[in-house]
Amino acid sequence: MSAGIRPFRIEVPDAVLDDLRARLARTRWPEAECVDDWSQGMPLAYTRELATYWAERYDWRTREAALNRFDQFITEIDGLDIHFIHQRSPHAEALPLLITHGWPGSVVEFHKVIEPLVNPTSPEDAFHVVCPSLPGYGFSGKPTRTGWGVEKIAQAWETLMGRLGYDRYGAQGGDWGAAVTTHLGRNRGHCIAIHLNMPIARPPTDSTTDLTEDEQRALAAMAQHRRWGTGYSKQQSTRPQTLGYGLVDSPVGQLAWIVEKFWAWMDCDGHPENVLSRDELLDNVMVYWVSGTGASSARLYWESFDSFAEPGRVEIPTGVAAFPKEILPAPRRWCENAYHITHWTTMPRGGHFAAFEQPALFVDDVRAFFATVR
């Protein structure tokens, strides 16, 4: 093991779990919404139901043990502790693969894909998987100074992969993970190719005429998102500290802030439990709660929200898995301006949390793309 890398296990103190149950029992509930759907936010009845399950039936110790089946570590980069899963394949020739989550996700998103990627039936499909927690997220440290934006994170990830002894690797990401992975692709370093499930692309300036059906749908989705879906990002990109007081103090506040996005961004036919179990939803919420990262995770929006619009084309090979319920679908013609697209898959189902929602589709596409660059 390289100097400066120390083993890590998730071990939440009993006092934190006792405090969580006490806070859930003391929740001060608002009145119910004035509609019979999710258009005003997460409905009161379902929120209370999920919170009751969290307090009375959810077994964190079992879930914690399941997450600890992965090899985890901490290393300090530029003065900040970075937590990461590093699951090495038994196949020596496996390609190192760096996978980055986004908000409101965590390394929990990848719990169903790590093992298939690491130890497949065919050795030529194998990867050594590295899954870091973003700075200010999960079990990574919380920046105490400004500057930990997307570009710096990409530089830190390049340092991490070098520290692990990898001089050639692929990278994958969605959401903030897509932004970080795009920066890795632009700056190259030792990254040989990238795979995205949320490519960052804008419509061409001359795209007002001769639009395809896909482009018309994409523009309509962008308009819908601007009108109804951007409140969270406006708050997190402008006043994350103000928001953080409520998220770090109230478990139900943190739960609703996250689960509402899973409802909105997954291909779930109107209810998040159509795709993920209650335990899986709460596993992800727990990573935010036990680490108290409601404010620190939101600060990445303050640091880097404009980075989604930054220019600069990725010239290394790029694969895209286009899931139909992605928040902001980006048709291939738009992406061609931003990336050197060598692989494109239009998925039959799935949304923003690709590896969490559709692990088999995700794994198959990652394998198919990186087979072209090994």
C-alpha positions in Angstrom: 0.0 0.0 0.0 1.3 3.5 -0.9 2.5 5.7 1.9 -0.2 8.2 2.9 -3.1 5.8 2.3 -4.7 4.3 5.3 -7.5 1.7 5.6 -11.0 2.9 6.5 -14.2 1.2 7.7 -17.6 2.8 8.2 -18.2 2.7 11.9 -21.0 5.0 13.0 -21.1 5.5 16.8 -24.2 4.2 18.6 -24.7 7.7 20.0 -25.2 9.0 16.5 -27.9 6.4 15.8 -29.6 7.1 19.2 -29.6 10.8 18.4 -31.1 10.1 15.0 -34.0 8.1 16.4 -34.6 10.8 19.1 -34.7 13.6 16.4 -37.1 11.6 14.3 -39.4 11.1 17.3 -39.4 14.9 17.9 -40.0 15.9 14.3 -42.2 19.0 14.0 -44.4 18.2 11.0 -45.9 20.7 8.6 -49.4 20.5 7.4 -50.1 18.4 4.3 -49.6 19.7 0.8 -52.6 21.3 -1.0 -52.4 18.9 -4.0 -52.7 15.2 -4.4 -49.3 14.7 -6.1 -45.6 15.6 -5.7 -46.0 19.0 -7.4 -45.5 20.9 -4.1 -42.7 18.6 -3.0 -42.5 15.3 -1.1 -46.0 14.4 0.2 -46.5 14.5 3.9 -48.1 11.0 4.2 -45.2 9.3 2.4 -42.6 11.3 4.2 -44.0 10.3 7.6 -44.2 6.7 6.4 -40.6 6.6 5.3 -39.5 8.4 8.5 -41.3 5.9 10.7 -39.6 3.1 8.8 -36.3 4.8 9.3 -36.8 5.1 13.0 -38.3 1.7 13.8 -37.3 -0.8 11.2 -34.3 0.3 9.2 -31.2 -1.6 10.3 -28.2 0.6 9.8 -25.8 -2.0 11.2 -26.7 -4.5 8.6 -26.5 -1.9 5.8 -23.2 -0.6 7.2 -21.7 -4.2 7.2 -22.8 -4.6 3.5 -21.0 -1.4 2.5 -17.9 -2.5 4.5 -17.6 -5.5 2.2 -15.7 -3.1 -0.1 -12.1 -2.2 0.6 -12.1 1.5 1.7 -9.3 3.9 2.4 -8.5 7.6 3.3 -5.7 9.6 1.8 -4.8 13.3 2.2 -4.7 15.4 -1.0 -3.9 19.1 -0.8 -4.7 19.1 2.9 -8.0 17.3 2.6 -8.9 13.8 3.5 -10.4 11.9 0.6 -12.4 8.7 1.2 -12.5 6.1 -1.6 -13.4 2.5 -2.3 -10.6 0.7 -4.1 -11.7 -2.7 -5.2 -9.0 -4.5 -7.1 -9.9 -7.2 -9.5 -8.4 -10.7 -9.2 -7.5 -10.4 -12.9 -4.1 -8.7 -13.1 -4.7 -7.2 -16.5 -7.9 -5.4 -15.4 -8.2 -1.7 -16.5 -8.3 0.8 -13.6 -11.7 2.6 -13.6 -12.4 5.7 -11.7 -16.1 6.3 -11.0 -17.4 9.5 -9.5 -20.9 10.1 -8.0 -22.9 13.4 -7.9 -25.5 15.1 -5.7 -27.6 13.9 -4.0 -25.8 10.6 -4.5 -22.8 8.9 -2.9 -20.7 5.8 -3.3 -23.8 3.9 -2.3 -25.0 4.4 -5.9 -22.4 1.9 -7.1 -23.0 -0.9 -4.6 -24.6 -3.1 -7.3 -22.1 -2.6 -10.0 -18.7 -2.8 -8.3 -18.5 -6.6 -8.0 -19.7 -7.3 -11.6 -17.1 -4.8 -12.9 -14.3 -6.2 -10.7 -14.8 -9.9 -11.2 -16.7 -10.6 -14.4 -17.1 -14.0 -16.1 -14.7 -13.0 -18.8 -11.3 -11.7 -17.5 -11.0 -9.3 -20.4 -14.0 -7.3 -19.0 -12.4 -6.8 -15.6 -11.7 -3.5 -13.9 -9.9 -2.3 -10.8 -12.6 0.0 -9.5 -11.9 3.3 -7.6 -14.9 5.2 -6.2 -14.0 8.3 -4.3 -16.4 10.4 -2.2 -16.4 14.0 -3.4 -14.9 16.6 -1.1 -17.5 17.6 1.4 -19.5 14.4 0.7 -19.8 11.2 2.6 -16.7 10.2 4.5 -14.3 12.6 2.7 -13.2 15.7 4.5 -15.1 19.0 4.4 -13.2 21.9 2.8 -12.6 24.8 5.1 -11.5 27.1 2.4 -12.9 28.0 -1.0 -11.4 26.6 -4.1 -12.5 22.9 -4.1 -14.4 23.1 -7.3 -14.7 20.7 -10.2 -11.3 21.5 -11.7 -9.5 21.0 -8.4 -11.4 17.8 -7.8 -10.3 16.5 -11.2 -6.7 17.3 -10.4 -7.1 15.5 -7.0 -8.5 12.4 -8.7 -5.5 12.4 -11.1 -3.2 12.5 -8.0 -5.2 9.8 -6.4 -4.9 7.4 -9.3 -1.2 8.0 -9.5 -0.8 7.4 -5.8 -2.5 4.1 -6.3 0.0 3.2 -9.0 -2.1 3.6 -12.0 -0.5 5.3 -15.0 -3.3 4.5 -17.3 -7.0 4.5 -16.4 -10.6 5.2 -17.6 -13.1 7.4 -15.9 -16.9 7.3 -15.6 -19.4 9.7 -14.1 -22.9 11.3 -14.0 -24.1 14.5 -12.4 -21.1 16.2 -10.7 -19.3 13.0 -11.6 -19.8 13.9 -15.2 -18.5 17.4 -14.7 -15.4 16.0 -12.9 -14.9 13.3 -15.5 -15.3 15.8 -18.4 -12.5 17.9 -16.8 -10.3 14.7 -16.6 -11.0 14.1 -20.3 -10.1 17.7 -21.3 -6.9 17.7 -19.3 -5.9 14.2 -20.2 -3.2 13.4 -17.6 -3.2 9.6 -17.4 -6.9 9.2 -18.3 -7.2 7.4 -21.6 -11.0 7.5 -22.1 -14.2 8.6 -20.4 -17.7 7.2 -20.1 -20.7 9.4 -19.1 -24.3 8.9 -18.3 -25.0 12.6 -18.2 -22.9 14.3 -20.9 -22.6 18.0 -20.5 -23.7 19.7 -23.8 -25.7 22.7 -24.9 -27.8 23.0 -28.1 -25.9 24.7 -31.0 -26.7 28.4 -31.4 -28.2 27.6 -34.8 -30.5 24.9 -33.5 -33.7 26.8 -33.8 -34.6 25.2 -37.1 -34.5 21.7 -38.5 -34.7 20.1 -35.0 -35.0 16.3 -34.7 -37.7 14.9 -32.5 -35.0 14.0 -29.9 -33.8 17.6 -29.9 -37.3 19.0 -29.6 -37.9 16.7 -26.6 -34.6 17.8 -25.1 -35.5 21.5 -25.4 -38.9 20.9 -23.9 -37.2 19.0 -21.0 -34.8 21.9 -20.4 -37.7 24.4 -20.3 -39.6 22.2 -17.9 -36.6 21.8 -15.6 -35.9 25.5 -15.6 -39.5 26.2 -14.6 -40.1 23.5 -12.0 -36.8 21.8 -11.2 -34.1 24.3 -10.4 -35.0 25.6 -6.9 -32.6 23.3 -5.2 -29.7 24.3 -7.4 -30.4 28.0 -7.1 -30.4 27.7 -3.3 -27.3 25.5 -3.1 -25.3 27.7 -5.6 -26.1 30.9 -3.8 -26.8 30.3 -0.1 -25.6 26.8 0.8 -24.7 27.7 4.4 -28.3 29.0 5.1 -29.7 25.8 3.7 -27.3 23.7 5.7 -28.6 24.6 9.1 -31.9 22.8 8.4 -30.3 19.8 6.6 -27.7 19.1 9.3 -30.2 19.6 12.1 -33.3 17.8 10.8 -33.1 14.2 9.6 -36.6 14.5 8.0 -35.4 17.7 6.3 -32.4 15.9 4.9 -34.5 12.9 3.9 -37.1 15.0 2.0 -34.4 17.1 0.3 -32.8 14.0 -1.1 -35.7 11.6 -1.7 -37.8 14.2 -3.6 -34.9 14.3 -6.2 -34.9 10.5 -6.5 -38.6 10.7 -7.3 -38.1 13.5 -9.8 -34.9 12.2 -11.5 -35.4 8.4 -11.7 -37.3 6.5 -14.3 -39.7 5.3 -11.5 -43.2 5.7 -12.9 -44.3 8.1 -10.2 -42.8 6.5 -7.0 -39.2 6.0 -6.0 -39.9 2.6 -4.5 -40.8 1.3 -7.9 -37.0 1.3 -8.6 -35.2 1.3 -5.3 -36.1 -0.3 -2.0 -36.7 1.8 1.1 -33.4 0.5 2.5 -31.5 1.7 -0.6 -33.1 5.1 -0.4 -32.2 5.4 3.3 -28.7 4.1 2.8 -28.0 7.1 0.6 -29.7 9.5 3.0 -27.8 8.0 5.9 -24.4 8.8 4.3 -25.4 12.4 4.3 -26.9 12.3 7.8 -24.2 10.5 9.7 -21.5 12.6 8.1 -23.4 15.9 8.6 -22.7 16.9 5.0 -25.9 18.8 4.1 -24.1 22.1 3.9 -20.6 21.0 2.7 -22.1 19.0 -0.2 -24.2 21.9 -1.2 -21.2 24.2 -1.4 -20.0 22.4 -4.5 -22.8 24.2 -6.3 -21.5 27.5 -4.9 -18.0 26.6 -6.1 -18.7 25.2 -9.5 -22.3 25.5 -10.8 -21.1 27.5 -13.8 -18.6 24.8 -14.7 -21.4 22.9 -16.5 -21.3 25.6 -19.1 -17.5 25.8 -19.5 -16.1 25.5 -23.0 -13.4 23.1 -24.1 -13.8 19.9 -26.1 -12.8 16.5 -24.8 -10.6 14.9 -27.5 -10.0 11.5 -25.9 -12.5 8.7 -26.7 -15.8 9.2 -25.1 -18.7 6.8 -24.5 -22.2 7.9 -23.6 -25.1 5.9 -22.1 -28.2 8.0 -22.8 -30.9 7.1 -20.4 -34.4 8.3 -21.3 -35.3 9.9 -18.0 -32.1 11.9 -17.5 -32.8 15.4 -16.1 -31.4 17.2 -19.1 -31.1 14.8 -22.0 -28.4 15.8 -24.5 -28.9 14.5 -28.1 -25.9 13.2 -29.8 -25.5 16.1 -32.3 -25.1 18.5 -29.3 -22.6 16.2 -27.6 -20.5 15.9 -30.7 -19.5 19.5 -30.3 -18.2 18.9 -26.7 -16.8 15.3 -26.9 -15.0 12.9 -29.2 -17.9 10.5 -29.2 -16.8 7.0 -30.2 -19.6 5.0 -28.5 -23.3 5.9 -28.0 -26.0 3.8 -26.5 -29.6 4.9 -26.3 -31.0 3.1 -23.3 -34.5 1.6 -23.1 -35.1 2.7 -19.5 -33.5 4.4 -16.6 -32.9 7.9 -15.3 -30.3 10.1 -13.6 -29.0 7.5 -11.1 -27.9 5.0 -13.8 -25.8 2.6 -11.8 -28.3 2.6 -8.9 -31.4 2.2 -11.1 -30.2 0.0 -13.9 -27.0 -1.8 -12.8 -27.0 -4.4 -15.5 -27.5 -1.9 -18.4 -24.8 0.3 -16.8 -22.3 -2.5 -16.4 -22.8 -3.8 -19.9 -22.3 -0.4 -21.5 -19.2 0.4 -19.5 -17.7 -2.9 -20.5 -18.7 -2.4 -24.2 -17.1 1.0 -24.4 -13.9 0.4 -22.5 -13.4 -2.8 -24.6 -12.7 -0.4 -27.5 -9.8 1.4 -25.7 -8.1 -1.3 -23.6 
